[in-house]
Amino acid sequence: MIRAKASAILLVAMSHYANADVAVIVHPSNLSQLDKTTINRMFMGREKSFSNGDLVIPIGQHATDNTATEFNQAVLNKSARQLKAYWSKLVFTGKGRPPKEVANDAEMIDLVASNPNFIGYVDAASVTDDVKVVATF
């Protein structure tokens, strides 16, 4: 009986975590309006600037991070394996480089808050006033 309750609690906790919202963040001074298609293009290396003409520098999280998995599925429509293959091809042909990666939400927030050209993503529960949320998935 206790084991069944513990399993039920674990499943509820895991389902909440698996469905956590991902917030796409930029520097607070960035006034760009971004939709899912534009964000996808930025993180796939197809869009090189914000709507104001400033250079965009996408920052990702480590592929094994749950936030990265959620972002990749919800925004990029790709698995970690598919993204690795995509970027391997672009790197090999000299047509692009994958976004730099950070280790966690706190590092992402610090980095994005420090440069108006950066765009990244974090678990929505981690967002602080140091960054601006432009989309949530």
DSSP file with accessible surface (Angstrom, degrees, kcal/mol):
  #  RESIDUE AA STRUCTURE BP1 BP2  ACC     N-H-->O    O-->H-N    N-H-->O    O-->H-N    TCO  KAPPA ALPHA  PHI   PSI    X-CA   Y-CA   Z-CA
    1    1 A M     >        0   0  170      0, 0.0     4,-2.0     0, 0.0     5,-0.2   0.000 360.0 360.0 360.0 -47.2    0.0    0.0    0.0
    2    2 A I  H  >  +     0   0  146      1,-0.2     4,-2.6     2,-0.2     5,-0.2   0.909 360.0  52.8 -65.7 -39.2    2.8    2.5    0.9
    3    3 A R  H  > S+     0   0  210      1,-0.2     4,-2.4     2,-0.2    -1,-0.2   0.895 108.0  50.8 -63.7 -40.4    4.7    1.5   -2.2
    4    4 A A  H  > S+     0   0   64      2,-0.2     4,-2.3     1,-0.2    -1,-0.2   0.911 111.3  48.1 -64.7 -41.4    1.7    2.1   -4.4
    5    5 A K  H  X S+     0   0  127     -4,-2.0     4,-2.5     2,-0.2    -2,-0.2   0.915 111.2  50.4 -64.9 -42.9    1.2    5.6   -2.9
    6    6 A A  H  X S+     0   0   57     -4,-2.6     4,-2.4     1,-0.2    -2,-0.2   0.913 111.1  49.2 -62.3 -41.0    4.9    6.4   -3.3
    7    7 A S  H  X S+     0   0   62     -4,-2.4     4,-2.5     2,-0.2    -1,-0.2   0.910 110.6  50.4 -64.4 -41.3    4.7    5.3   -6.9
    8    8 A A  H  X S+     0   0   53     -4,-2.3     4,-2.3     2,-0.2    -2,-0.2   0.924 111.3  48.1 -63.8 -43.1    1.6    7.4   -7.5
    9    9 A I  H  X S+     0   0  120     -4,-2.5     4,-2.6     2,-0.2    -2,-0.2   0.929 111.5  50.6 -63.6 -42.5    3.3   10.5   -6.0
   10   10 A L  H  X S+     0   0  105     -4,-2.4     4,-2.8     1,-0.2     5,-0.2   0.923 110.1  49.8 -62.4 -42.9    6.4    9.9   -8.1
   11   11 A L  H  X S+     0   0  117     -4,-2.5     4,-2.5     2,-0.2    -1,-0.2   0.909 111.1  48.8 -63.8 -42.0    4.4    9.7  -11.3
   12   12 A V  H  X S+     0   0   99     -4,-2.3     4,-2.1     2,-0.2    -1,-0.2   0.938 113.2  47.7 -63.2 -45.0    2.5   12.9  -10.5
   13   13 A A  H  X S+     0   0   56     -4,-2.6     4,-2.2     1,-0.2    -2,-0.2   0.921 113.3  47.8 -62.9 -42.8    5.7   14.7   -9.8
   14   14 A M  H  X S+     0   0  108     -4,-2.8     4,-2.8     2,-0.2    -1,-0.2   0.893 109.6  52.1 -67.5 -39.4    7.3   13.4  -12.9
   15   15 A S  H  X S+     0   0   61     -4,-2.5     4,-1.3    -5,-0.2    -1,-0.2   0.901 110.1  49.6 -67.1 -35.8    4.4   14.3  -15.1
   16   16 A H  H  < S+     0   0  144     -4,-2.1     3,-0.3    -5,-0.2    -2,-0.2   0.942 113.5  46.0 -65.1 -43.9    4.4   17.8  -13.8
   17   17 A Y  H >< S+     0   0  110     -4,-2.2     3,-1.5     1,-0.2    -2,-0.2   0.914 110.0  53.4 -66.6 -40.0    8.1   18.1  -14.4
   18   18 A A  H 3< S+     0   0   45     -4,-2.8    -1,-0.2     1,-0.3    -2,-0.2   0.788 112.6  45.4 -66.3 -25.7    7.8   16.6  -17.9
   19   19 A N  T 3< S+     0   0  120     -4,-1.3    -1,-0.3    -3,-0.3    -2,-0.2   0.138  82.0 139.3-104.1  19.2    5.2   19.2  -18.8
   20   20 A A    <   -     0   0   17     -3,-1.5     2,-0.1     1,-0.1    -3,-0.1  -0.363  57.6-110.3 -64.3 141.3    7.0   22.2  -17.4
   21   21 A D        -     0   0   90    115,-0.0   103,-2.9    -2,-0.0     2,-0.5  -0.473  23.7-142.3 -73.0 145.7    6.8   25.3  -19.5
   22   22 A V  E     -A  123   0A   4    115,-2.8   115,-2.7   101,-0.2     2,-0.5  -0.937  11.8-152.6-109.5 127.5    9.9   26.5  -21.2
   23   23 A A  E     -AB 122 136A   1     99,-3.2    99,-2.2    -2,-0.5     2,-0.5  -0.879   6.6-143.6-102.8 129.1   10.4   30.3  -21.4
   24   24 A V  E     -AB 121 135A   0    111,-3.1   110,-2.7    -2,-0.5   111,-1.1  -0.814  29.2-163.8 -88.9 127.8   12.4   31.8  -24.2
   25   25 A I  E     +AB 120 133A   0     95,-2.7    95,-2.3    -2,-0.5     2,-0.3  -0.858  19.0 173.5-122.7 150.9   14.3   34.8  -22.8
   26   26 A V  E     -AB 119 132A   0    106,-2.3   106,-2.9    -2,-0.3    93,-0.2  -0.868  48.4 -69.5-138.1 174.6   16.2   37.8  -24.1
   27   27 A H    >   -     0   0   41     91,-0.6     3,-2.1    88,-0.3   104,-0.2  -0.365  49.1-116.3 -63.4 144.0   17.9   40.9  -22.6
   28   28 A P  T 3  S+     0   0   61      0, 0.0    -1,-0.1     0, 0.0   103,-0.1   0.780 113.7  59.1 -57.5 -25.8   15.3   43.3  -21.0
   29   29 A S  T 3  S+     0   0   71      2,-0.0     2,-0.5   103,-0.0    -2,-0.1   0.623  79.9 105.2 -79.6 -10.7   16.2   46.0  -23.5
   30   30 A N    <   -     0   0    6     -3,-2.1    -4,-0.1     1,-0.1    87,-0.0  -0.578  45.9-177.3 -76.1 120.4   15.3   43.8  -26.5
   31   31 A L        +     0   0  137     -2,-0.5    -1,-0.1     2,-0.1    -2,-0.0   0.314  35.2 131.9-100.2   7.6   12.0   45.0  -27.9
   32   32 A S        -     0   0    2      1,-0.1     2,-0.6     2,-0.0    -2,-0.0  -0.319  51.9-140.0 -64.5 140.6   11.7   42.3  -30.6
   33   33 A Q        -     0   0  163     -2,-0.0     2,-0.4     2,-0.0    18,-0.1  -0.921  26.8-169.6 -98.2 122.4    8.4   40.4  -31.0
   34   34 A L        -     0   0   18     -2,-0.6     2,-0.2   100,-0.3    16,-0.0  -0.952  10.5-166.9-122.0 134.4    9.2   36.8  -31.6
   35   35 A D     >  -     0   0   89     -2,-0.4     4,-2.6   100,-0.1     5,-0.2  -0.575  42.4 -94.8-107.1 175.5    6.9   33.9  -32.7
   36   36 A K  H  > S+     0   0   89      1,-0.2     4,-2.7     2,-0.2     5,-0.2   0.891 122.9  52.4 -58.9 -42.0    7.6   30.2  -32.7
   37   37 A T  H  > S+     0   0   94      2,-0.2     4,-2.5     1,-0.2    -1,-0.2   0.927 111.3  46.0 -62.9 -44.3    8.7   30.2  -36.4
   38   38 A T  H  > S+     0   0   36      2,-0.2     4,-2.3     1,-0.2    -2,-0.2   0.921 113.1  49.5 -65.6 -42.9   11.3   33.0  -35.8
   39   39 A I  H  X S+     0   0    0     -4,-2.6     4,-2.4     2,-0.2     5,-0.2   0.932 110.7  51.0 -62.8 -42.4   12.6   31.4  -32.7
   40   40 A N  H  X S+     0   0   29     -4,-2.7     4,-1.5    -5,-0.2     6,-0.2   0.945 110.3  49.0 -57.3 -49.0   13.0   28.1  -34.5
   41   41 A R  H  <>S+     0   0   96     -4,-2.5     5,-2.6     1,-0.2     6,-1.6   0.872 110.1  51.8 -62.5 -36.7   14.9   29.8  -37.3
   42   42 A M  H ><5S+     0   0    2     -4,-2.3     3,-1.1     4,-0.2    -1,-0.2   0.935 112.8  43.4 -65.2 -45.9   17.2   31.5  -34.8
   43   43 A F  H 3<5S+     0   0    6     -4,-2.4    -1,-0.2     1,-0.2    -2,-0.2   0.663 112.3  53.7 -77.9 -13.2   18.1   28.3  -33.0
   44   44 A M  T 3<5S-     0   0    1     -4,-1.5    -1,-0.2    -5,-0.2    -2,-0.2   0.339 116.8-112.4 -98.5   4.3   18.5   26.4  -36.3
   45   45 A G  T < 5S+     0   0   23     -3,-1.1    -3,-0.2    -4,-0.2    -2,-0.1   0.633  90.6 109.0  78.6  15.1   20.9   29.0  -37.6
   46   46 A R      < +     0   0  118     -5,-2.6     2,-0.5    -6,-0.2    -4,-0.2   0.635  69.9  55.6 -97.6 -17.7   18.6   30.2  -40.3
   47   47 A E        -     0   0   57     -6,-1.6    -2,-0.2    -7,-0.1    -1,-0.2  -0.981  59.4-179.8-118.8 122.9   17.8   33.6  -38.8
   48   48 A K        +     0   0  125     -2,-0.5     8,-2.1     1,-0.1     2,-0.3   0.500  59.4  36.3-104.5  -6.2   20.8   35.8  -38.0
   49   49 A S  B    S-D   55   0B  43      6,-0.3     6,-0.2     8,-0.0     5,-0.1  -0.982  73.2-111.7-147.6 157.9   19.3   38.9  -36.5
   50   50 A F    >   -     0   0    3      4,-3.1     3,-2.3    -2,-0.3     6,-0.1  -0.312  51.1 -93.4 -74.5 170.8   16.5   40.3  -34.4
   51   51 A S  T 3  S+     0   0   97      1,-0.3    -1,-0.1     2,-0.1   -17,-0.0   0.767 126.6  58.9 -61.9 -22.9   13.7   42.4  -36.0
   52   52 A N  T 3  S-     0   0   86      2,-0.1    -1,-0.3     1,-0.0     3,-0.1   0.435 121.6-106.1 -86.0   1.0   15.7   45.5  -35.1
   53   53 A G  S <  S+     0   0   53     -3,-2.3    -2,-0.1     1,-0.3     2,-0.1   0.290  74.8 138.0  94.6 -10.2   18.6   44.3  -37.1
   54   54 A D        -     0   0   79      1,-0.1    -4,-3.1    -5,-0.1    -1,-0.3  -0.439  63.9 -97.0 -69.9 144.2   20.8   43.4  -34.2
   55   55 A L  B     -D   49   0B  99     -6,-0.2     2,-0.4    -2,-0.1    -6,-0.3  -0.287  36.1-140.7 -57.2 138.1   22.8   40.2  -34.4
   56   56 A V        -     0   0   10     -8,-2.1    62,-0.2    -3,-0.1    61,-0.1  -0.896  15.2-171.3-105.4 134.4   21.1   37.2  -32.6
   57   57 A I  E     -c  118   0A  55     60,-3.1    62,-1.8    -2,-0.4     2,-0.2  -0.907  13.7-152.2-124.5 100.0   23.2   34.8  -30.7
   58   58 A P  E     -c  119   0A  24      0, 0.0    42,-0.7     0, 0.0     2,-0.4  -0.506   7.2-162.3 -74.6 141.9   21.2   31.7  -29.6
   59   59 A I  E     -e  100   0C   4     60,-2.7    62,-0.4    -2,-0.2    42,-0.2  -0.993   8.7-168.9-124.3 128.8   22.3   29.9  -26.4
   60   60 A G  E     -e  101   0C   6     40,-3.2    42,-2.1    -2,-0.4     2,-0.3  -0.486  18.5-117.8-106.8 178.7   21.2   26.4  -25.7
   61   61 A Q  E     -e  102   0C   2     40,-0.3    42,-0.2    -2,-0.2    43,-0.0  -0.809  51.2 -71.5-112.7 160.9   21.3   24.1  -22.7
   62   62 A H    >   -     0   0   92     40,-1.5     3,-2.4    -2,-0.3     6,-0.3  -0.195  47.3-119.0 -52.9 138.2   23.1   20.7  -22.6
   63   63 A A  T 3  S+     0   0   37      1,-0.3    -1,-0.1     5,-0.1    17,-0.1   0.731 111.6  56.0 -55.9 -25.7   21.2   18.2  -24.7
   64   64 A T  T 3  S+     0   0  113      4,-0.1    -1,-0.3    16,-0.1     2,-0.2   0.568  82.9 107.7 -86.1  -6.7   20.6   15.9  -21.7
   65   65 A D  S <> S-     0   0   38     -3,-2.4     4,-2.2     1,-0.1     5,-0.2  -0.478  72.9-133.5 -71.7 138.5   18.9   18.7  -19.7
   66   66 A N  H  > S+     0   0   81      1,-0.2     4,-2.5     2,-0.2     5,-0.2   0.858 106.9  54.9 -61.5 -35.8   15.1   18.3  -19.4
   67   67 A T  H  > S+     0   0    7      2,-0.2     4,-2.6     1,-0.2    -1,-0.2   0.915 108.1  49.2 -64.3 -41.2   14.5   21.9  -20.3
   68   68 A A  H  > S+     0   0    0     -6,-0.3     4,-3.1     2,-0.2     5,-0.2   0.921 110.0  51.4 -63.5 -41.8   16.5   21.4  -23.5
   69   69 A T  H  X S+     0   0   46     -4,-2.2     4,-2.1     1,-0.2     5,-0.2   0.936 111.9  46.4 -61.1 -45.4   14.5   18.3  -24.3
   70   70 A E  H  X S+     0   0   48     -4,-2.5     4,-2.8     2,-0.2     5,-0.3   0.922 115.1  46.6 -62.5 -45.6   11.2   20.2  -23.9
   71   71 A F  H  X>S+     0   0    1     -4,-2.6     4,-2.9     1,-0.2     5,-1.3   0.938 111.2  51.3 -62.8 -47.3   12.5   23.2  -26.0
   72   72 A N  I  <>S+     0   0   13     -4,-3.1     6,-2.2     1,-0.2     5,-0.6   0.894 116.8  40.0 -58.7 -42.0   13.8   20.9  -28.7
   73   73 A Q  I  <5S+     0   0  108     -4,-2.1     4,-0.3     4,-0.2    -2,-0.2   0.933 121.6  40.3 -73.2 -45.9   10.5   19.1  -29.0
   74   74 A A  I  <5S+     0   0   31     -4,-2.8    -2,-0.2    -5,-0.2    -3,-0.2   0.866 132.6  17.6 -75.0 -36.8    8.1   22.1  -28.6
   75   75 A V  I  <5S+     0   0    0     -4,-2.9    -3,-0.2    -5,-0.3    -2,-0.1   0.828 134.2  32.8-106.2 -43.7   10.0   24.7  -30.7
   76   76 A L  I   <S-     0   0    9     -5,-1.3    -3,-0.2    -4,-0.2    -4,-0.1   0.618  87.8-139.4 -92.5 -13.8   12.4   22.9  -32.9
   77   77 A N      < +     0   0  108     -5,-0.6     2,-0.3    -6,-0.3    -4,-0.2   0.863  65.2 111.3  56.2  39.2   10.4   19.7  -33.5
   78   78 A K        -     0   0   63     -6,-2.2    -1,-0.2    -9,-0.1    -2,-0.2  -0.984  64.3-127.3-141.6 151.4   13.5   17.6  -33.2
   79   79 A S     >  -     0   0   46     -2,-0.3     4,-2.5    -3,-0.1     5,-0.2  -0.446  39.1-102.4 -85.9 169.1   15.1   15.1  -30.8
   80   80 A A  H  > S+     0   0   45      1,-0.2     4,-2.4     2,-0.2     5,-0.2   0.900 124.6  52.2 -59.8 -39.5   18.6   15.6  -29.4
   81   81 A R  H  > S+     0   0  213      2,-0.2     4,-2.1     1,-0.2    -1,-0.2   0.919 109.2  48.8 -64.4 -43.0   19.8   12.9  -31.9
   82   82 A Q  H  > S+     0   0  103      1,-0.2     4,-2.5     2,-0.2    -2,-0.2   0.901 111.7  49.5 -65.1 -39.8   18.2   14.7  -34.8
   83   83 A L  H  X S+     0   0   18     -4,-2.5     4,-2.9     2,-0.2     5,-0.3   0.904 108.5  52.8 -65.6 -40.2   19.7   18.0  -33.8
   84   84 A K  H  X S+     0   0  155     -4,-2.4     4,-2.4     1,-0.2    -2,-0.2   0.932 111.7  45.9 -61.4 -43.6   23.1   16.4  -33.4
   85   85 A A  H  X S+     0   0   62     -4,-2.1     4,-2.1     2,-0.2    -2,-0.2   0.916 112.3  51.8 -64.8 -42.4   22.9   15.1  -37.0
   86   86 A Y  H  X S+     0   0   45     -4,-2.5     4,-1.9     1,-0.2    -2,-0.2   0.947 114.5  41.3 -58.2 -51.1   21.6   18.4  -38.3
   87   87 A W  H  X S+     0   0   25     -4,-2.9     4,-2.9     1,-0.2     5,-0.3   0.857 109.5  58.7 -71.1 -32.9   24.5   20.4  -36.8
   88   88 A S  H  X S+     0   0   68     -4,-2.4     4,-2.5    -5,-0.3    -1,-0.2   0.929 107.7  47.9 -59.4 -42.7   27.1   17.7  -37.7
   89   89 A K  H  X S+     0   0  151     -4,-2.1     4,-2.1     2,-0.2     6,-0.2   0.930 113.5  46.4 -64.4 -45.6   26.1   18.2  -41.4
   90   90 A L  H  X>S+     0   0   31     -4,-1.9     5,-2.4     2,-0.2     6,-0.9   0.903 114.1  47.6 -65.9 -40.4   26.3   22.0  -41.2
   91   91 A V  H ><5S+     0   0   73     -4,-2.9     3,-1.1     3,-0.2    -2,-0.2   0.938 111.5  51.1 -64.6 -44.8   29.6   22.0  -39.4
   92   92 A F  H 3<5S+     0   0  184     -4,-2.5    -2,-0.2    -5,-0.3    -1,-0.2   0.885 114.3  43.0 -60.9 -39.1   31.1   19.5  -41.8
   93   93 A T  H 3<5S-     0   0   67     -4,-2.1    -1,-0.3    -5,-0.2    -2,-0.2   0.470 112.7-118.3 -87.7  -1.7   30.0   21.6  -44.8
   94   94 A G  T <<5S+     0   0   66     -3,-1.1    -3,-0.2    -4,-0.5    -4,-0.1   0.691  80.8 119.1  75.2  20.7   31.1   24.8  -43.2
   95   95 A K  S   <S-     0   0  155     -5,-2.4     2,-0.3    -6,-0.2    -4,-0.2   0.410  75.4 -18.5-101.6   1.8   27.6   26.2  -43.2
   96   96 A G        -     0   0   18     -6,-0.9    -1,-0.2    -9,-0.1    -2,-0.2  -0.949  48.6-126.3 172.7 169.1   27.0   26.7  -39.5
   97   97 A R        -     0   0  215     -2,-0.3     3,-0.1    -3,-0.1    -9,-0.1  -0.990  35.1-109.9-133.9 143.0   27.8   26.1  -35.9
   98   98 A P        -     0   0   63      0, 0.0   -54,-0.1     0, 0.0     3,-0.1  -0.269  47.3 -86.0 -68.6 157.9   25.4   24.9  -33.2
   99   99 A P        -     0   0   28      0, 0.0   -40,-0.2     0, 0.0   -56,-0.0  -0.299  48.8-104.0 -59.3 145.1   24.5   27.3  -30.4
  100  100 A K  E     -e   59   0C 165    -42,-0.7   -40,-3.2    -3,-0.1     2,-0.3  -0.367  41.6-133.1 -62.8 155.0   26.8   27.4  -27.5
  101  101 A E  E     -e   60   0C 108    -42,-0.2     2,-0.3    -3,-0.1   -40,-0.3  -0.875  15.0-158.5-119.0 149.2   25.5   25.6  -24.5
  102  102 A V  E     -e   61   0C   9    -42,-2.1   -40,-1.5    -2,-0.3     3,-0.1  -0.774  23.7-124.4-116.3 167.6   25.2   26.4  -20.8
  103  103 A A  S    S-     0   0   63     -2,-0.3     2,-0.3   -42,-0.2   -42,-0.1   0.757  78.2  -6.9 -86.3 -27.0   24.9   24.0  -17.9
  104  104 A N  S  > S-     0   0   73      1,-0.1     4,-2.0   -39,-0.0     5,-0.1  -0.951  74.4 -86.8-160.8 175.8   21.7   25.2  -16.2
  105  105 A D  H  > S+     0   0   23     -2,-0.3     4,-2.9     1,-0.2     5,-0.2   0.885 119.6  54.0 -61.0 -42.6   19.0   27.9  -15.9
  106  106 A A  H  > S+     0   0   60      1,-0.2     4,-2.4     2,-0.2    -1,-0.2   0.924 109.7  47.2 -61.8 -43.5   20.9   30.2  -13.6
  107  107 A E  H  > S+     0   0   84      2,-0.2     4,-2.4     1,-0.2    -1,-0.2   0.904 112.3  51.3 -64.4 -39.5   23.9   30.3  -16.0
  108  108 A M  H  X S+     0   0    0     -4,-2.0     4,-3.0     2,-0.2     5,-0.3   0.939 110.3  48.2 -62.5 -47.0   21.5   30.9  -18.9
  109  109 A I  H  X S+     0   0    7     -4,-2.9     4,-2.5     1,-0.2    -2,-0.2   0.932 112.1  49.0 -61.5 -44.9   19.8   33.8  -17.1
  110  110 A D  H  X S+     0   0  107     -4,-2.4     4,-0.8    -5,-0.2    -1,-0.2   0.918 114.6  45.7 -60.4 -42.9   23.2   35.4  -16.1
  111  111 A L  H >X S+     0   0   57     -4,-2.4     3,-0.8     2,-0.2     4,-0.5   0.947 114.4  45.4 -67.9 -49.3   24.5   35.1  -19.7
  112  112 A V  H >< S+     0   0    0     -4,-3.0     3,-1.1     1,-0.3     6,-0.3   0.890 110.6  55.1 -64.3 -37.1   21.3   36.4  -21.4
  113  113 A A  H 3< S+     0   0   28     -4,-2.5    -1,-0.3    -5,-0.3    -2,-0.2   0.734 105.3  55.5 -67.2 -18.9   21.1   39.3  -18.9
  114  114 A S  H << S+     0   0   81     -3,-0.8    -1,-0.2    -4,-0.8    -2,-0.2   0.582 111.2  37.8 -91.9  -9.7   24.6   40.3  -19.8
  115  115 A N    X<  -     0   0   44     -3,-1.1     3,-1.6    -4,-0.5   -88,-0.3  -0.941  59.8-150.7-149.2 122.0   24.2   40.7  -23.5
  116  116 A P  T 3  S+     0   0   52      0, 0.0   -89,-0.2     0, 0.0    -1,-0.1   0.621  97.5  62.2 -68.0 -10.3   21.4   42.1  -25.6
  117  117 A N  T 3  S+     0   0   43    -61,-0.1   -60,-3.1   -91,-0.1     2,-0.2   0.609  85.3  95.8 -89.0 -11.8   22.3   39.9  -28.5
  118  118 A F  E <   - c   0  57A  28     -3,-1.6   -91,-0.6    -6,-0.3     2,-0.4  -0.512  47.6-176.3 -83.5 146.8   21.7   36.6  -26.7
  119  119 A I  E     +Ac  26  58A   0    -62,-1.8   -60,-2.7    -2,-0.2     2,-0.2  -0.990  18.8 148.6-134.9 138.1   18.5   34.6  -26.8
  120  120 A G  E     -A   25   0A   0    -95,-2.3   -95,-2.7    -2,-0.4     2,-0.3  -0.814  33.3-119.4-149.9-168.6   18.0   31.5  -24.7
  121  121 A Y  E     +A   24   0A   7    -62,-0.4     2,-0.3   -97,-0.3   -97,-0.2  -0.992  23.1 171.5-147.9 148.4   15.5   29.4  -22.8
  122  122 A V  E     -A   23   0A   0    -99,-2.2   -99,-3.2    -2,-0.3     2,-0.2  -0.933  49.4 -74.4-144.2 167.3   14.9   28.2  -19.2
  123  123 A D  E >   -A   22   0A  25     -2,-0.3     3,-2.4  -101,-0.2     4,-0.4  -0.506  48.4-125.1 -61.9 132.4   12.3   26.5  -17.2
  124  124 A A  G >  S+     0   0   36   -103,-2.9     3,-1.1     1,-0.3    -1,-0.2   0.811 109.2  62.3 -56.2 -29.3    9.6   29.1  -16.8
  125  125 A A  G 3  S+     0   0   92   -104,-0.4    -1,-0.3     1,-0.2  -103,-0.1   0.687  99.1  57.1 -70.3 -14.7    9.7   28.7  -13.0
  126  126 A S  G <  S+     0   0   44     -3,-2.4    -1,-0.2     2,-0.0    -2,-0.2   0.533  76.4 123.6 -92.9  -8.2   13.3   29.9  -13.1
  127  127 A V    <   -     0   0   47     -3,-1.1     2,-0.2    -4,-0.4   -21,-0.0  -0.262  38.7-173.0 -60.8 139.0   12.7   33.2  -14.8
  128  128 A T    >   -     0   0   54      4,-0.0     3,-1.3   -19,-0.0    -2,-0.0  -0.738  41.7 -98.8-121.2 176.0   13.9   36.3  -12.9
  129  129 A D  T 3  S+     0   0  163      1,-0.3    -2,-0.1    -2,-0.2     0, 0.0   0.527 110.2  81.0 -72.8  -5.3   13.6   40.1  -13.4
  130  130 A D  T 3  S+     0   0   91   -103,-0.0     2,-0.3  -102,-0.0    -1,-0.3   0.628  97.9  37.4 -75.3 -14.7   17.0   40.1  -15.0
  131  131 A V  S <  S-     0   0   12     -3,-1.3     2,-0.4  -104,-0.2  -104,-0.2  -0.857  77.9-122.4-132.7 168.9   15.6   38.8  -18.3
  132  132 A K  E     -B   26   0A  59   -106,-2.9  -106,-2.3    -2,-0.3     2,-0.5  -0.949  19.3-136.4-116.5 131.1   12.5   39.3  -20.5
  133  133 A V  E     +B   25   0A  59     -2,-0.4  -108,-0.2  -108,-0.2     3,-0.1  -0.749  24.2 173.6 -86.3 125.9   10.3   36.4  -21.5
  134  134 A V  E     +     0   0A  30   -110,-2.7  -100,-0.3    -2,-0.5     2,-0.3   0.595  67.1   3.1-107.4 -14.5    9.3   36.6  -25.2
  135  135 A A  E     -B   24   0A  17   -111,-1.1  -111,-3.1  -100,-0.0     2,-0.4  -0.968  56.5-152.7-165.6 152.8    7.5   33.3  -25.5
  136  136 A T  E      B   23   0A  73     -2,-0.3  -113,-0.2  -113,-0.2  -115,-0.0  -1.000 360.0 360.0-133.0 135.2    6.5   30.3  -23.4
  137  137 A F              0   0   61   -115,-2.7  -115,-2.8    -2,-0.4   -62,-0.1  -0.933 360.0 360.0-127.2 360.0    6.0   26.8  -24.7
